[in-house]
């Protein structure tokens, strides 16, 4: 079985261990395709080491011209790299418009911070409404469309309803006691 091209190239460059070197050398003596591959590698080395390669300068120029054409086609000018030319009157008009819109926005936002009108005198009328539950309070607030102040007085002392000594009950006993 023939060694692959990388192994033959390493053999040609002398980069193979001495134990493998002998077996590859024996194989090359018998195999014509491996000898042909080695002769191609030798020819390539000879061409690359030659001092004067005919046509190399023309090829080099042609290759660099092709590379530069590709660079021009593929490289797009970025938006931040473009030079933008704006006439002075247009720039001035834009700035005046920008400042006007900004100041209008500022004035509107200031007015929105003051949702209520200022009232010079507020009349207070004490009304005593007995509200027993949260639902009663909600109905009283929802029913009146005028603005009013609500003061909720809480009991001074906590009221506890003791119904007996705490005990642990099973679920079945709890259901029977209902």
TAGI-V536302 format. One record per residue. N is the residue number from 1. PSI is psi in whole degrees, 0 to 359 (none if undefined). D_FIRST is the distance of its C-alpha to the first C-alpha in Angstrom with 1 decimal. Layout:
n:N psi:PSI d_first:D_FIRST
n:N psi:PSI d_first:D_FIRST
//
This chain:
n:1 psi:133 d_first:0.0
n:2 psi:142 d_first:3.8
n:3 psi:154 d_first:6.6
n:4 psi:174 d_first:9.3
n:5 psi:326 d_first:12.5
n:6 psi:321 d_first:14.6
n:7 psi:319 d_first:12.6
n:8 psi:320 d_first:12.8
n:9 psi:319 d_first:16.4
n:10 psi:321 d_first:17.1
n:11 psi:316 d_first:15.8
n:12 psi:323 d_first:18.0
n:13 psi:355 d_first:20.9
n:14 psi:30 d_first:20.6
n:15 psi:12 d_first:20.3
n:16 psi:147 d_first:17.5
n:17 psi:152 d_first:18.8
n:18 psi:330 d_first:19.3
n:19 psi:322 d_first:17.3
n:20 psi:333 d_first:14.0
n:21 psi:316 d_first:15.3
n:22 psi:318 d_first:15.2
n:23 psi:323 d_first:11.6
n:24 psi:322 d_first:10.6
n:25 psi:319 d_first:13.3
n:26 psi:320 d_first:12.1
n:27 psi:320 d_first:8.7
n:28 psi:325 d_first:11.0
n:29 psi:333 d_first:13.3
n:30 psi:327 d_first:11.2
n:31 psi:123 d_first:9.4
n:32 psi:327 d_first:12.4
n:33 psi:324 d_first:11.3
n:34 psi:322 d_first:10.5
n:35 psi:321 d_first:13.8
n:36 psi:319 d_first:15.5
n:37 psi:317 d_first:14.7
n:38 psi:322 d_first:16.1
n:39 psi:326 d_first:19.1
n:40 psi:320 d_first:19.8
n:41 psi:321 d_first:20.0
n:42 psi:320 d_first:22.3
n:43 psi:318 d_first:24.5
n:44 psi:316 d_first:24.8
n:45 psi:317 d_first:25.9
n:46 psi:318 d_first:28.3
n:47 psi:318 d_first:29.8
n:48 psi:329 d_first:30.2
n:49 psi:350 d_first:31.8
n:50 psi:140 d_first:34.2
n:51 psi:319 d_first:37.7
n:52 psi:101 d_first:39.0
n:53 psi:122 d_first:36.8
n:54 psi:133 d_first:38.8
n:55 psi:4 d_first:39.8
n:56 psi:323 d_first:38.6
n:57 psi:316 d_first:42.2
n:58 psi:320 d_first:42.8
n:59 psi:319 d_first:39.5
n:60 psi:316 d_first:40.4
n:61 psi:317 d_first:43.8
n:62 psi:317 d_first:42.6
n:63 psi:315 d_first:40.1
n:64 psi:326 d_first:42.9
n:65 psi:318 d_first:45.3
n:66 psi:319 d_first:42.9
n:67 psi:316 d_first:42.5
n:68 psi:322 d_first:46.3
n:69 psi:318 d_first:46.9
n:70 psi:322 d_first:44.5
n:71 psi:318 d_first:46.3
n:72 psi:322 d_first:49.7
n:73 psi:317 d_first:48.6
n:74 psi:334 d_first:46.9
n:75 psi:116 d_first:49.5
n:76 psi:147 d_first:52.6
n:77 psi:129 d_first:55.7
n:78 psi:153 d_first:56.4
n:79 psi:324 d_first:59.8
n:80 psi:350 d_first:60.9
n:81 psi:349 d_first:60.0
n:82 psi:148 d_first:62.2
n:83 psi:125 d_first:65.6
n:84 psi:125 d_first:68.3
n:85 psi:117 d_first:71.6
n:86 psi:130 d_first:74.5
n:87 psi:149 d_first:78.1
n:88 psi:316 d_first:80.5
n:89 psi:323 d_first:82.9
n:90 psi:317 d_first:80.0
n:91 psi:320 d_first:78.8
n:92 psi:315 d_first:82.4
n:93 psi:320 d_first:82.9
n:94 psi:317 d_first:79.7
n:95 psi:319 d_first:80.8
n:96 psi:316 d_first:84.3
n:97 psi:318 d_first:82.8
n:98 psi:314 d_first:80.4
n:99 psi:322 d_first:83.2
n:100 psi:314 d_first:85.5
n:101 psi:320 d_first:83.0
n:102 psi:317 d_first:82.2
n:103 psi:323 d_first:85.9
n:104 psi:316 d_first:86.6
n:105 psi:319 d_first:83.8
n:106 psi:317 d_first:85.3
n:107 psi:317 d_first:88.9
n:108 psi:320 d_first:87.7
n:109 psi:329 d_first:85.8
n:110 psi:321 d_first:88.9
n:111 psi:329 d_first:91.0
n:112 psi:340 d_first:88.6
n:113 psi:345 d_first:88.9
n:114 psi:79 d_first:92.6
n:115 psi:338 d_first:92.6
n:116 psi:147 d_first:96.3
n:117 psi:152 d_first:99.4
n:118 psi:129 d_first:101.6
n:119 psi:132 d_first:104.8
n:120 psi:324 d_first:107.8
n:121 psi:132 d_first:109.6
n:122 psi:128 d_first:108.2
n:123 psi:136 d_first:110.7
n:124 psi:128 d_first:110.0
n:125 psi:111 d_first:111.4
n:126 psi:128 d_first:111.0
n:127 psi:127 d_first:110.1
n:128 psi:110 d_first:109.8
n:129 psi:128 d_first:107.4
n:130 psi:114 d_first:106.6
n:131 psi:123 d_first:102.9
n:132 psi:329 d_first:101.8
n:133 psi:168 d_first:98.1
n:134 psi:324 d_first:95.2
n:135 psi:320 d_first:95.5
n:136 psi:319 d_first:99.1
n:137 psi:317 d_first:98.1
n:138 psi:317 d_first:95.4
n:139 psi:323 d_first:97.9
n:140 psi:319 d_first:100.4
n:141 psi:318 d_first:98.0
n:142 psi:329 d_first:96.6
n:143 psi:334 d_first:100.1
n:144 psi:127 d_first:101.5
n:145 psi:354 d_first:100.4
n:146 psi:160 d_first:102.3
n:147 psi:134 d_first:101.0
n:148 psi:163 d_first:102.3
n:149 psi:137 d_first:101.6
n:150 psi:128 d_first:100.9
n:151 psi:125 d_first:101.8
n:152 psi:121 d_first:100.6
n:153 psi:125 d_first:102.6
n:154 psi:154 d_first:100.9
n:155 psi:147 d_first:102.9
n:156 psi:323 d_first:103.9
n:157 psi:145 d_first:103.0
n:158 psi:144 d_first:100.1
n:159 psi:120 d_first:101.1
n:160 psi:146 d_first:99.4
n:161 psi:105 d_first:100.0
n:162 psi:129 d_first:99.8
n:163 psi:10 d_first:99.5
n:164 psi:184 d_first:99.1
n:165 psi:135 d_first:97.0
n:166 psi:136 d_first:93.2
n:167 psi:158 d_first:91.5
n:168 psi:130 d_first:88.1
n:169 psi:146 d_first:88.0
n:170 psi:160 d_first:85.5
n:171 psi:321 d_first:84.5
n:172 psi:319 d_first:86.5
n:173 psi:325 d_first:89.7
n:174 psi:319 d_first:89.3
n:175 psi:324 d_first:89.2
n:176 psi:328 d_first:92.3
n:177 psi:343 d_first:94.2
n:178 psi:none d_first:93.9
//
